[in-house]
Protein backbone atom coordinates (compact mmCIF):
# COMPACT_ATOMS: atom_id res chain seq x y z
CA UNK A 1 0.00 0.00 0.00
CA UNK A 2 1.34 3.40 -0.99
CA UNK A 3 1.63 5.88 1.92
CA UNK A 4 -0.49 9.04 1.68
CA UNK A 5 1.29 11.93 -0.01
CA UNK A 6 -0.81 14.89 1.04
CA UNK A 7 0.21 18.03 2.87
CA UNK A 8 -1.86 16.89 5.85
CA UNK A 9 -0.02 13.54 5.95
CA UNK A 10 3.34 15.38 5.78
CA UNK A 11 2.37 17.73 8.63
CA UNK A 12 1.14 14.76 10.66
CA UNK A 13 4.45 12.90 10.14
CA UNK A 14 6.44 15.94 11.30
CA UNK A 15 4.23 16.44 14.35
CA UNK A 16 4.40 12.75 15.31
CA UNK A 17 8.20 12.64 14.95
CA UNK A 18 8.53 15.63 17.29
CA UNK A 19 6.06 14.23 19.81
CA UNK A 20 7.50 10.67 19.75
CA UNK A 21 8.51 9.49 23.20
CA UNK A 22 6.79 12.34 24.99
CA UNK A 23 3.49 12.67 26.83
CA UNK A 24 1.59 13.66 23.65
CA UNK A 25 3.09 10.94 21.41
CA UNK A 26 1.07 9.63 18.47
CA UNK A 27 0.16 6.02 19.34
CA UNK A 28 0.50 4.75 15.76
CA UNK A 29 3.87 6.34 14.93
CA UNK A 30 6.86 3.94 14.87
CA UNK A 31 9.79 5.97 13.46
CA UNK A 32 12.15 7.66 15.89
CA UNK A 33 13.83 11.04 15.46
CA UNK A 34 16.01 12.35 18.28
CA UNK A 35 17.84 15.58 18.96
CA UNK A 36 20.88 15.75 21.20
CA UNK A 37 20.09 16.84 24.77
CA UNK A 38 20.51 20.54 25.39
CA UNK A 39 22.82 21.43 28.30
CA UNK A 40 20.10 23.56 29.93
CA UNK A 41 17.46 20.82 29.78
CA UNK A 42 19.09 18.08 31.81
CA UNK A 43 15.93 17.53 33.84
CA UNK A 44 13.77 17.04 30.76
CA UNK A 45 13.34 13.71 29.01
CA UNK A 46 13.75 13.43 25.26
CA UNK A 47 10.47 13.75 23.43
CA UNK A 48 9.78 16.92 25.34
CA UNK A 49 7.64 18.46 22.64
CA UNK A 50 3.99 19.00 23.51
CA UNK A 51 0.96 19.34 21.29
CA UNK A 52 -0.49 22.86 21.42
CA UNK A 53 -3.71 24.33 20.12
CA UNK A 54 -4.47 27.79 18.85
CA UNK A 55 -6.28 28.44 22.15
CA UNK A 56 -2.90 28.20 23.95
CA UNK A 57 -1.52 31.08 21.89
CA UNK A 58 -1.85 34.62 23.28
CA UNK A 59 -2.39 36.84 20.24
CA UNK A 60 -1.72 40.04 22.16
CA UNK A 61 1.64 38.80 23.47
CA UNK A 62 2.43 36.77 20.29
CA UNK A 63 3.56 33.73 22.29
CA UNK A 64 2.42 30.78 24.38
CA UNK A 65 2.86 32.05 27.96
CA UNK A 66 3.33 28.63 29.60
CA UNK A 67 6.07 27.72 27.12
CA UNK A 68 7.94 30.95 27.87
CA UNK A 69 7.81 30.30 31.61
CA UNK A 70 8.88 26.67 31.14
CA UNK A 71 11.82 27.81 29.00
CA UNK A 72 12.92 30.40 31.57
CA UNK A 73 12.71 27.91 34.44
CA UNK A 74 14.74 25.33 32.48
CA UNK A 75 17.35 27.63 30.96
CA UNK A 76 17.82 30.29 33.65
CA UNK A 77 16.85 28.85 37.05
CA UNK A 78 18.87 31.37 39.05
CA UNK A 79 17.30 34.34 37.23
CA UNK A 80 13.86 32.78 37.57
CA UNK A 81 14.26 32.47 41.36
CA UNK A 82 15.36 36.12 41.49
CA UNK A 83 12.34 37.26 39.44
CA UNK A 84 9.91 35.25 41.58
CA UNK A 85 11.01 37.17 44.68
CA UNK A 86 9.56 40.35 43.09
CA UNK A 87 5.96 39.17 42.97
C-alpha positions as CSV (number, residue, x, y, z in Angstrom):
1,X,0.0,0.0,0.0
2,X,1.3,3.4,-1.0
3,X,1.6,5.9,1.9
4,X,-0.5,9.0,1.7
5,X,1.3,11.9,0.0
6,X,-0.8,14.9,1.0
7,X,0.2,18.0,2.9
8,X,-1.9,16.9,5.9
9,X,0.0,13.5,6.0
10,X,3.3,15.4,5.8
11,X,2.4,17.7,8.6
12,X,1.1,14.8,10.7
13,X,4.4,12.9,10.1
14,X,6.4,15.9,11.3
15,X,4.2,16.4,14.4
16,X,4.4,12.7,15.3
17,X,8.2,12.6,14.9
18,X,8.5,15.6,17.3
19,X,6.1,14.2,19.8
20,X,7.5,10.7,19.7
21,X,8.5,9.5,23.2
22,X,6.8,12.3,25.0
23,X,3.5,12.7,26.8
24,X,1.6,13.7,23.7
25,X,3.1,10.9,21.4
26,X,1.1,9.6,18.5
27,X,0.2,6.0,19.3
28,X,0.5,4.8,15.8
29,X,3.9,6.3,14.9
30,X,6.9,3.9,14.9
31,X,9.8,6.0,13.5
32,X,12.1,7.7,15.9
33,X,13.8,11.0,15.5
34,X,16.0,12.3,18.3
35,X,17.8,15.6,19.0
36,X,20.9,15.7,21.2
37,X,20.1,16.8,24.8
38,X,20.5,20.5,25.4
39,X,22.8,21.4,28.3
40,X,20.1,23.6,29.9
41,X,17.5,20.8,29.8
42,X,19.1,18.1,31.8
43,X,15.9,17.5,33.8
44,X,13.8,17.0,30.8
45,X,13.3,13.7,29.0
46,X,13.8,13.4,25.3
47,X,10.5,13.7,23.4
48,X,9.8,16.9,25.3
49,X,7.6,18.5,22.6
50,X,4.0,19.0,23.5
51,X,1.0,19.3,21.3
52,X,-0.5,22.9,21.4
53,X,-3.7,24.3,20.1
54,X,-4.5,27.8,18.9
55,X,-6.3,28.4,22.1
56,X,-2.9,28.2,24.0
57,X,-1.5,31.1,21.9
58,X,-1.9,34.6,23.3
59,X,-2.4,36.8,20.2
60,X,-1.7,40.0,22.2
61,X,1.6,38.8,23.5
62,X,2.4,36.8,20.3
63,X,3.6,33.7,22.3
64,X,2.4,30.8,24.4
65,X,2.9,32.1,28.0
66,X,3.3,28.6,29.6
67,X,6.1,27.7,27.1
68,X,7.9,30.9,27.9
69,X,7.8,30.3,31.6
70,X,8.9,26.7,31.1
71,X,11.8,27.8,29.0
72,X,12.9,30.4,31.6
73,X,12.7,27.9,34.4
74,X,14.7,25.3,32.5
75,X,17.3,27.6,31.0
76,X,17.8,30.3,33.6
77,X,16.8,28.9,37.0
78,X,18.9,31.4,39.1
79,X,17.3,34.3,37.2
80,X,13.9,32.8,37.6
81,X,14.3,32.5,41.4
82,X,15.4,36.1,41.5
83,X,12.3,37.3,39.4
84,X,9.9,35.2,41.6
85,X,11.0,37.2,44.7
86,X,9.6,40.4,43.1
87,X,6.0,39.2,43.0
